[in-house]
Structure formats: structure tokens, C-alpha cells
Amino acid sequence: METAVSLSDAEFVRLKEFIYSGYGIKITDVKRTMLEVRLRKRLRALGFSTFAQYCDHLFSPTGISNEVTHMINQVTTNKTDFFRESSHFDYLTNRVLPEFACSRNAISIWSAGCSTGEEPYTLAMVMEEYRATHSGPDYMILATDISTDVLEKAKLAIYPEERITPIDPLLRKKYLLRGKRAKEGLYRITPGLRTHVRFRQLNFMDGDFGFREKIDIIFCRNVVIYFDKSTQERLLNHFCRYLHPDGYIFMGHSETILGMDVPLVGVAPTVYKMRRK
């Protein structure tokens, strides 16, 4: 069945306002084509021939219950790699973990916007390597994302060979299992490493993230760039309410807190610590 060539102006406005109000993601005019192309997949899946039909379905009670998650899965961008922005993991190993090792029996880490799992599993490798040589504290990693599609892939922890190339060969030998026969060319994170990572869906626009204890380290990298400045500031302040008073936030190389009223101070490039009162 043929789908509509393009979104009408009214449909585009309706969709982008819904996405912004419910999820904080700003769809600018330059991203209109991206939105249109990605949502065509949902039109085909549902058998609709026009975006008008799709919008009617999306905003119906049934659509709000069943389709919104699929729509957000299409809208969100999930680019990630193992050991991405490696200087952050060097700082974590050389500065943060020695500091925390003296004051904690366990370290809690939040990978916010974990995508298909490369970041939290990288963090787990870093923690294991540190503990092996320093008798460091135990740790728990919470990994969240708004997209259920990527979370399912992250839980499986299976990656093709080209995805694991950033991992040092020695670490691959320790923490990845090589697939055989029909699964040749695929690698899976070892069960021991996977036990340290918990995954769950989370919308940053939720008023309560459900955390009952303070987080020591937050990795939220290349995520807030998808929000406008006011939403970024509000979101970072929300993060800080869950961050331990001497905790750290790691952000992406293109992200900054410059000009924001947030209780953070820079300690290294795109690494921030709670400001002392």
C-alpha cells in the first residue's frame, strides 16, 4: 500500500508538539524529513495509506496505549560505541574510582540513555579491571533508555564483530564470548559482567525517576543535545537531585552547562561534580 508522500503542515506541528510535550525531544523544521521517513515504517506496519490516518490512530485511546512506544522508538537516535570518548573512562579509573574506593563499599552508576548497551557494558569492564588490581568496591550499573527496541538489544548483549573493534583484545578475551556455527561472527557479553547491569525504560520527562538511593556517577553523554536549552537545564537539575553530594556527571563532548543555573562545577572536559554549598 502506498504511503503519503509527505506530512502536512498541520500533522507535522501536531506530532512535534506531542513529542516535545511528552518526551522533551525537540523536532525542528530541519528534522521534518527525518520524522516523515521514519514514521513511514509505522504506516506500512499498520497498513495506513496517509499520515492523517496514522495521526488519528496515534491520538486515539488505543494509539496512546499501544502506538506511542513504537513511534518514540522510530524518532529517537541511538548512536553509540564501546569505549566512546575514551578519556572519560581514563578519568573514571585514575581519579574517580580511587577517590570513591576509600569511602564506599559499593558504587552506583547510572548510564542514562544507554542505547544498545555499549556504554554500560564498557563501564562494567572498567569497573572489573579496576577491582582486579585495586580490590575496589562492588558496583551496580543502572542502564535506562526511552526506546524499548534498543533496551531489548542491550539485554541480549550480542554484538557483531564490527561493533566490538574498539574493545582491547585482552578485554575481549575476558569479557566476550565468541559465537560458534550459526552464530559465528557474533559476540556476547559474559554472564558475570551482565549480572552487574540492570536495564529499564525511563522517560526523562517523568517527574519521579524512581531512584530510592543517591547515584554516585551519572553517564549522560550525547543525550541532552536533543533537548532545547531550557529543557536541558531543567533535566540536569533533576539529575542532580538524584546525585550523591560528591558525585560526578559525565556529559558528551558537544554538551556543556555553560550559561545554565545548575549546581555543578567542571573538573575535567565535560566532567562535572556537585558544587559544594
C-alpha positions as CSV (number, residue, x, y, z in Angstrom):
1,M,0.0,0.0,0.0
2,E,1.3,3.4,-0.9
3,T,2.0,5.8,1.9
4,A,1.7,9.6,1.8
5,V,4.5,11.5,0.1
6,S,4.8,13.9,3.0
7,L,3.4,15.2,6.2
8,S,1.0,18.1,6.0
9,D,2.0,21.2,8.0
10,A,-0.8,20.6,10.5
11,E,0.2,16.9,11.0
12,F,3.9,17.9,11.5
13,V,3.0,20.5,14.1
14,R,0.7,18.2,15.9
15,L,3.4,15.4,16.1
16,K,6.3,17.6,17.0
17,E,4.3,19.3,19.8
18,F,3.2,16.0,21.1
19,I,6.8,14.6,21.1
20,Y,8.1,17.8,22.8
21,S,5.5,18.0,25.5
22,G,5.6,14.3,26.4
23,Y,9.3,13.5,25.9
24,G,11.2,16.7,25.8
25,I,12.6,16.0,22.3
26,K,12.6,19.0,20.0
27,I,11.8,18.2,16.4
28,T,12.9,21.3,14.5
29,D,11.8,22.1,10.9
30,V,15.1,20.7,9.5
31,K,14.2,17.3,11.0
32,R,10.8,17.2,9.3
33,T,12.0,14.9,6.6
34,M,13.7,12.6,9.1
35,L,10.4,12.3,11.1
36,E,8.5,11.6,7.9
37,V,10.8,8.9,6.7
38,R,11.0,7.1,10.0
39,L,7.2,7.2,10.6
40,R,6.6,5.7,7.2
41,K,7.7,2.5,8.7
42,R,4.9,2.6,11.1
43,L,2.4,3.5,8.4
44,R,3.5,0.4,6.5
45,A,3.3,-1.8,9.6
46,L,-0.2,-0.6,10.4
47,G,-1.5,-0.7,6.8
48,F,-2.3,3.1,6.7
49,S,-2.0,5.0,3.4
50,T,-1.9,8.5,4.8
51,F,-0.3,10.3,7.7
52,A,-3.8,11.6,8.6
53,Q,-4.9,8.1,9.3
54,Y,-1.7,7.5,11.3
55,C,-2.3,10.6,13.4
56,D,-5.9,9.7,14.1
57,H,-4.8,6.3,15.3
58,L,-1.8,7.6,17.3
59,F,-4.0,10.1,19.3
60,S,-6.9,7.7,19.9
61,P,-7.1,5.8,23.2
62,T,-5.8,2.7,21.5
63,G,-2.9,4.5,19.9
64,I,-1.9,6.3,23.1
65,S,-1.7,2.9,24.8
66,N,-0.1,0.8,22.1
67,E,1.5,3.0,19.4
68,V,3.3,5.8,21.2
69,T,6.1,3.5,22.2
70,H,6.6,2.4,18.6
71,M,6.6,6.0,17.5
72,I,9.2,7.0,20.0
73,N,11.4,4.1,19.0
74,Q,11.4,5.4,15.5
75,V,12.0,9.0,16.5
76,T,14.9,8.6,18.8
77,T,18.5,8.3,17.6
78,N,20.7,5.7,19.1
79,K,24.3,6.1,18.1
80,T,26.8,4.6,20.5
81,D,30.1,2.6,20.7
82,F,32.2,0.7,23.1
83,F,34.7,2.9,24.9
84,R,33.3,6.0,23.1
85,E,35.1,9.2,24.3
86,S,37.8,7.1,26.0
87,S,39.2,10.0,28.1
88,H,36.1,9.7,30.3
89,F,37.0,6.1,31.2
90,D,40.6,7.2,31.9
91,Y,39.3,9.9,34.3
92,L,37.0,7.4,35.9
93,T,39.8,5.0,36.5
94,N,42.5,7.4,37.6
95,R,40.6,10.0,39.6
96,V,37.0,9.0,40.5
97,L,37.4,5.3,41.5
98,P,40.5,5.9,43.7
99,E,38.5,8.7,45.5
100,F,35.4,6.5,46.0
101,A,37.4,3.4,46.9
102,C,38.3,5.0,50.2
103,S,34.7,6.0,51.2
104,R,32.4,3.4,49.7
105,N,31.6,-0.3,50.0
106,A,29.7,-0.1,46.7
107,I,29.4,2.3,43.8
108,S,26.2,3.1,41.9
109,I,26.4,4.2,38.3
110,W,23.6,5.3,36.0
111,S,24.0,5.1,32.2
112,A,21.3,7.5,31.2
113,G,20.4,7.0,27.5
114,C,22.2,3.6,27.3
115,S,21.0,2.8,23.8
116,T,22.0,-0.8,22.8
117,G,24.2,-1.3,25.8
118,E,27.7,-0.5,24.7
119,E,28.2,2.2,27.4
120,P,27.0,0.3,30.5
121,Y,29.0,-2.8,29.4
122,T,32.0,-0.6,28.9
123,L,31.6,0.8,32.4
124,A,31.3,-2.8,33.7
125,M,34.6,-3.7,32.1
126,V,36.3,-0.7,33.5
127,M,35.0,-1.5,37.0
128,E,36.1,-5.1,36.8
129,E,39.6,-4.1,35.6
130,Y,39.9,-1.6,38.5
131,R,38.7,-4.1,41.1
132,A,41.1,-6.7,39.8
133,T,44.1,-4.6,40.5
134,H,42.9,-2.4,43.4
135,S,40.5,-4.5,45.4
136,G,37.9,-1.8,44.7
137,P,34.3,-1.7,46.0
138,D,31.4,-3.6,44.4
139,Y,29.3,-1.8,41.9
140,M,25.8,-1.7,40.3
141,I,25.0,-0.2,36.9
142,L,21.5,1.0,36.1
143,A,21.1,1.5,32.3
144,T,18.0,3.3,31.0
145,D,16.6,4.4,27.7
146,I,13.3,5.6,26.4
147,S,13.4,3.2,23.5
148,T,12.2,-0.3,24.2
149,D,13.7,-1.6,20.9
150,V,17.3,-0.7,22.0
151,L,16.7,-2.0,25.5
152,E,15.8,-5.4,24.2
153,K,19.1,-5.5,22.2
154,A,21.0,-4.3,25.2
155,K,19.6,-7.0,27.4
156,L,20.6,-9.7,24.8
157,A,24.2,-8.3,24.9
158,I,25.0,-9.7,21.5
159,Y,27.1,-7.7,19.0
160,P,28.5,-8.3,15.6
161,E,32.3,-8.3,15.2
162,E,32.5,-4.8,13.7
163,R,30.8,-3.4,16.8
164,I,33.4,-4.8,19.2
165,T,36.5,-3.4,17.4
166,P,37.0,-0.6,19.9
167,I,37.5,-3.1,22.7
168,D,41.1,-4.0,23.6
169,P,41.8,-7.7,22.5
170,L,42.7,-8.6,26.1
171,L,39.4,-7.3,27.3
172,R,37.6,-9.1,24.5
173,K,39.1,-12.4,25.7
174,K,38.0,-11.7,29.3
175,Y,34.5,-10.3,28.8
176,L,33.1,-11.6,25.5
177,L,32.1,-15.0,24.3
178,R,32.6,-15.8,20.6
179,G,29.6,-17.3,18.8
180,K,30.0,-20.6,17.0
181,R,28.5,-22.2,13.9
182,A,25.3,-20.3,13.1
183,K,26.3,-17.5,15.5
184,E,29.9,-17.2,14.1
185,G,30.8,-13.5,13.9
186,L,28.7,-12.6,16.9
187,Y,29.9,-11.9,20.4
188,R,28.1,-11.9,23.7
189,I,29.0,-10.2,26.9
190,T,29.9,-12.7,29.6
191,P,27.2,-13.6,32.2
192,G,29.4,-12.4,35.0
193,L,29.6,-8.9,33.6
194,R,25.9,-8.9,32.7
195,T,24.9,-9.5,36.3
196,H,26.2,-6.1,37.2
197,V,23.9,-4.2,34.8
198,R,20.1,-3.7,35.1
199,F,18.1,-2.2,32.3
200,R,14.8,-0.4,32.4
201,Q,12.8,2.1,30.3
202,L,12.8,5.7,31.5
203,N,11.4,8.9,30.1
204,F,13.4,11.9,31.3
205,M,10.2,13.9,31.4
206,D,8.8,11.7,34.2
207,G,8.5,13.6,37.4
208,D,9.9,10.8,39.5
209,F,12.7,8.6,38.2
210,G,12.0,6.0,40.9
211,F,15.5,6.0,42.4
212,R,15.4,5.5,46.2
213,E,19.1,6.0,46.8
214,K,21.6,8.5,45.6
215,I,23.6,7.8,42.5
216,D,27.4,8.1,42.7
217,I,28.2,8.5,38.9
218,I,25.9,9.5,36.1
219,F,27.0,9.0,32.5
220,C,24.6,11.1,30.3
221,R,26.5,11.6,27.1
222,N,25.2,12.9,23.8
223,V,21.7,12.8,25.1
224,V,20.7,16.3,26.3
225,I,21.7,17.7,22.9
226,Y,18.3,16.5,21.6
227,F,16.6,18.9,24.0
228,D,16.3,22.7,23.9
229,K,18.3,24.8,26.4
230,S,15.6,25.3,29.0
231,T,14.8,21.6,29.0
232,Q,18.5,20.7,29.3
233,E,18.8,22.9,32.4
234,R,15.6,21.5,34.0
235,L,16.8,18.0,33.2
236,L,20.3,18.5,34.7
237,N,18.8,20.0,37.9
238,H,16.5,16.9,38.1
239,F,19.6,14.6,37.7
240,C,21.3,16.5,40.5
241,R,18.5,15.7,42.9
242,Y,19.5,12.0,42.5
243,L,23.2,12.6,42.5
244,H,25.3,12.0,45.7
245,P,26.7,15.3,47.1
246,D,30.2,14.3,46.0
247,G,29.0,12.5,42.8
248,Y,30.0,13.1,39.2
249,I,28.2,13.6,35.9
250,F,29.9,12.8,32.6
251,M,28.4,14.5,29.5
252,G,29.2,14.3,25.8
253,H,32.0,16.2,24.1
254,S,29.5,18.5,22.4
255,E,27.5,19.3,25.5
256,T,28.0,22.0,28.1
257,I,26.5,23.5,31.2
258,L,27.7,27.0,30.2
259,G,25.0,29.6,30.9
260,M,22.9,27.1,33.0
261,D,21.8,27.5,36.6
262,V,22.8,24.1,37.8
263,P,24.7,23.0,41.0
264,L,27.7,21.6,39.0
265,V,31.3,22.6,38.5
266,G,33.6,21.4,35.8
267,V,36.6,19.2,36.9
268,A,37.7,18.0,33.5
269,P,36.5,18.4,29.9
270,T,32.7,17.5,30.0
271,V,33.1,16.0,33.5
272,Y,31.2,17.8,36.3
273,K,31.0,17.4,40.1
274,M,28.3,18.6,42.5
275,R,29.2,22.2,43.7
276,R,29.9,22.4,47.4
277,K,27.3,24.5,49.2
